[in-house]
Amino acid sequence: MSNAPKSSFELAMERLRAADRESGVEEKPLTDGQKAAIAEARSVASSRLAEREILFRDALKKVYDPVEREKAEEEYRVDRTRIEADRDRSIERIRRGEGERS
């Protein structure tokens, strides 16, 4: 199948890999420990997001003032963004091999 035409995605990935090689970036496969740590980081973040959503929905049921609702919605958005950023930082540290801190 080496004669089959490549998709634009495959061509783009080849160009990115070539650029990485030229700039000295090394592509390393993840170890089983890293994969497990990444799965754990995603699981923890998912749990935190679910918990925050439950608390947010419960709080909205008790708030009728539009200004207070908007404030609660903004806090919820900020919390989600923070949790997702924490997750992404943890995963990146794990990928770099710096440990599995939360």
JOFENKA-V745215 format. One record per residue. N is the residue number from 1. RES is the residue in one small letter. D_CENTER is the distance of its C-alpha to the mean C-alpha in whole Angstrom. Layout:
N_RES_D_CENTER / N_RES_D_CENTER
This chain:
1_m_35 / 2_s_34 / 3_n_36 / 4_a_34 / 5_p_32 / 6_k_29 / 7_s_26 / 8_s_25 / 9_f_22 / 10_e_23 / 11_l_25 / 12_a_23 / 13_m_21 / 14_e_24 / 15_r_24 / 16_l_21 / 17_r_22 / 18_a_25 / 19_a_24 / 20_d_22 / 21_r_25 / 22_e_27 / 23_s_25 / 24_g_25 / 25_v_21 / 26_e_21 / 27_e_19 / 28_k_19 / 29_p_18 / 30_l_16 / 31_t_19 / 32_d_19 / 33_g_18 / 34_q_15 / 35_k_14 / 36_a_15 / 37_a_13 / 38_i_10 / 39_a_11 / 40_e_12 / 41_a_9 / 42_r_7 / 43_s_11 / 44_v_12 / 45_a_9 / 46_s_10 / 47_s_13 / 48_r_13 / 49_l_12 / 50_a_15 / 51_e_17 / 52_r_17 / 53_e_17 / 54_i_20 / 55_l_22 / 56_f_21 / 57_r_23 / 58_d_26 / 59_a_26 / 60_l_27 / 61_k_29 / 62_k_31 / 63_v_31 / 64_y_33 / 65_d_34 / 66_p_32 / 67_v_31 / 68_e_30 / 69_r_27 / 70_e_26 / 71_k_25 / 72_a_24 / 73_e_21 / 74_e_20 / 75_e_20 / 76_y_17 / 77_r_16 / 78_v_15 / 79_d_14 / 80_r_11 / 81_t_10 / 82_r_11 / 83_i_9 / 84_e_6 / 85_a_7 / 86_d_8 / 87_r_5 / 88_d_4 / 89_r_8 / 90_s_9 / 91_i_7 / 92_e_9 / 93_r_12 / 94_i_12 / 95_r_12 / 96_r_15 / 97_g_17 / 98_e_17 / 99_g_17 / 100_e_15 / 101_r_15 / 102_s_13
